[in-house]
C-alpha cells in the first residue's frame, strides 16, 4: 500500500498477510483529523468489533499532529519529535483496541484545508476503495475545530467519488470539539460508548503527550459519555453507561447533490423550532 506522504505510517494486525488484506476486511472505519480523535469519537465502533467474528475496526488519522502543545515531560521536544511521539501513541492505541489496521496519512493541516489537494484525495480514495466498510465514523460538520471540519469535507468528497454500490450503509458525524447534546432528540444517534470501560480509559490515557500536557481528555471524554447517558431523558433510567452523540450523515452520500452546509443548518433550524414551540406552549 503506497500513501503519498513519506512520513505516512501503516500498522496492521499480525494475523493479516498485508495491509491491503487488513483494510479489505474492515467493517467499521473511523477517520479523524488528529491522533486520539478516533478513540474519542468511535469507542462504540471499537467495542462493536471486539471479539465479534466478521467485524473489524480500522482507524485513519489524516494529519501529522504538528503544532500540539509541548509541556511537562515533553517540553524539551521539538515539533518533529512531538509528531513522532504522537505517531507512536496512536500505534499503541491501535494495538490496545485490536484494530485491523491503523493508517496515519501525515498531511499538514494546511493541505487538508485546501479543497482538491491531490495527495489527500489520492490517499482517501485508496482507503475507501480498499475496504467495504458498513459504518464510517467522521467528524461532524458542526464541530468548532477548523481542521476537523476540513477533514469531514475531504472525506465526504471521497465517499461521493465511490460508485454508489461501494458506498457504506451508514455514515455518522461524531462529537469531539463541540458536543452534540444540542440536537433535538429525533436527530440524535446514540452510540453505545459505555462498554469496555477499562479499555475506554486506557485508550485515552495512551495519549500521554496530550494528557500530561494539561488536557485531561481521558477524564473529560468518559465524563461526557456518562453525562449524556444520564441527561438523555428525564423520565427513564439510563439505558447505556455512556453515550457518544452523532449525526446521521448517510443522506449526504446517498444524494451527492445535497449541500453539506444546508444539511447541517437544518439541524440548527429544528433546534430553533423546538425551543420556540416549547416556550410558546407555556407562555
N, C-alpha and C positions, 0 to 999 in steps of 0.2 A: 504494500500500500504506500503510495507516494503522495505526501502532502506538500504544499507549496513553500512553507516556511522551513528554513534549515534548522530552527530550534524546536520544531514540532516534535511531539513525543507521543508514542503509542505504547500502551500496556494492555496485554490481553491475557485471558485465562490460560493457564498451563495445559488445560485439557483440550485446547484448540490447536490445530496444526499451524494456523496462520492468523494474522489479523483479519484477513478477508473472511475466513471461516467464522471467527468470533463475531464480527459485525453482522454476518449473514444470519445468525441465529438470535439477534437482539429483537425482543418483542416490545420492550419499554425503553424509550430513548429520551434522555434529558440533555438539552443544550443550554448551557449557562454562559454568562459573559466571563466570569472570574472563577478562580479556584475557591471552593466552598459554596458557591451558589447552588450547585447540584444537590448538595446534602441539606441545604436549607429548603429548597423548592420541592424536591422529589423523594422525600423519605417514604411516602406512600408507595411509589413505584418500586423503590428498592425492596420494601417489605413484600410487595406482591410477588417478586421474583425469587425470594429466598426459599430454597427447598421446594420449589414448585417445578416439577418436570415440564419441560416445554416452554418455560418462561425464562427470559434472560434480560438483564438490565445493562444498558450502555450509557456512558457519560461522555459528553463533549464540552470542553472548555474552549471558548472561541478566542479569547485574548491572552496576552502573555503575562498579565498581572503586574505590569510595570506601574510604578508610582505609588505603591502601597506604603503606608507609614512604616518607619523603621525605628522602633523604640525598644526600651528594655534590653533584653539579651540580644536583640537584633540590631541595635543602634549602630554597631560598627560596620555593618554590611553596606556595600554599595547597591545600587538598584539592580544591576545584573545578578549579583549574588542573591539578592532577595527573590528575584524571579526564580532562581534555581531552588531555593528553599520552598517556595510555594508549589513549584512543579513536583517536588518530592512528597510534599504533604498530600497533594491530590492523588498521587500514585498510592500512597498509604491508605487513603480513604477508599480507593477502588478495591484494594485487596481486602480491607475490612468488610466492605459491603458485598464482596464477591461479585463484582461487576464482570460481565463477559468481556467488556473492552472499555478502556478509558483513552480518549484522544484529547490531546492538548494542542490546539492549532497554532498558538503563539503569534497571533496577529496583533499589532499595535492597535489600541483603541481608536486612534485617529483614522486608521484604514477601515475599520469596521463601520465607522460612522459615514464613510463615503459610499453612496449608492453606486453599484455597478463595479466595485473593485474586483478584478478578475481572479485574484488569488483566493479571496474569501468565497466567491461564488464557486470556484472550482472545488475547493475543499468541501463545502456544504453539499454540492451536487454529488461528489464521490461518496459521502457518508449516507445521504438519503437514498442514493441509488444502490448502495451496497447492502441495505437491510430492508426488511419488510415490517417495520415497527407497527404494532397495533395502536400504541399510545405514544404520543410525543408530548413532552413537557417543555414549555418555553417560558421566558419571562412574559409577564402580562403587559399589554400596551399602555396601561395607566401607571406603570412603575415610574418613580421620580428620578431614577438614575439614568442619565443620558445614554451610557453605553449599553445598559440593559434594553432600552427601547430600540437602539440601533441593532442589537443582536436579534431581537424579536423580528424586526423588519427584514433583515437579511435571511433569516430562517424562513419566514413566510414567503419571500420571493423564491427561495429554493424549493420549498414544498409545492408551490404553484407551478414550477417547471416540471415536476414529475408528471408522467402520464396519469390520468385520472384513476386508473385501476391500481396504481402503485402508491397512491396517497394513503396515509394512515387513517384508521377508522375514527380516531379521536385525537384532537389537539387541544391541550389545556394551557392556559396562561396563568402562572403561579405567582404568589406574592413573595417578594424579598424586601425591596426598599419602599414599598407602600402596601400596607395591609389591604386586604380586600373584604374586610368585615363591613364596609360601607355598601356593598352590593345589596340590592333588595333580595329577600330570601329566595324568590323564584329564580334569580340569576346565579345563585351561589352553587358551585360544585364543591362538595365536601370531600376532601381526600383524607383517608384514614391514616393519620400520621402518629397515632398513639401506640402502634405496635412496636415490638422490639425496642423498648425504651432505653435499655442499656446500650444497645448498638447506636441508637439515635444520638445519645450524648457522646459516645466515643467517636462517632463520625465527625461531630462538630469540634471536639477537643483535639483532633488530629491537626487542625489548622492552628497550631500554637503560635505561629508568627503573627496571626491576627488577634487571637485571644490574649496572649501575653502582652501585646502592644496596647492593651487598654480597651479593647472592644469585646465584651463578653457575649459573642454571638452564640455560644453554647447555651448559656442561661436564657438569653433573650428569645432564641428560637423555640426552645422547649416550652418556655413560659407562654409565648404567644399561642402555640398549639393548644396548650391546656386552657388558656383563656377563651379561645374560640370555641372549644368543646363545651365549656360551661355557659358562655353568654350567647350561644347559638339560639336557644329558646328559653323562655321564662316559665313555661308551663309543662315541662317534661324533664325527666332526669337525663343525664348525659348518655348519649348512645356510643360515643367514642371517647377514648382517653386523650386524644389530641387530634386537631383538625388543621390542615392547611387549606385555605380557601383558593379556589381557582375560577377562572372564566372559561367557558366553553368557546374555543376559537375555531372549532371544526367548520362552521359556516364560511369562514374566510378562505378555506382551501376547497370547499365544495363549490364556491362561486368566486372565481378569480376576479370578477368584475366588482365585487363588493369592496368598498373603501374601508380599510382598517381604521381610518380616522372616524368616519361616520359610524362604523360598528361600535367603536369604543365609546363615543359620545352618547350612543343610545343607552348605555348603562347609566350614565350620569343623568340623562333625561328621565329614566324610570325612577331613579332615586329622588329626583326633584318632585316628580308626580306623587311618589309615596309620601314624602314629607308634607307636601301641600295638602293632600287629601286627608291625611291623619289630623292635621291641625284644624282643617275646616269642619271635620266631623264633630269636633268638641268645642268649636268657637261659639 
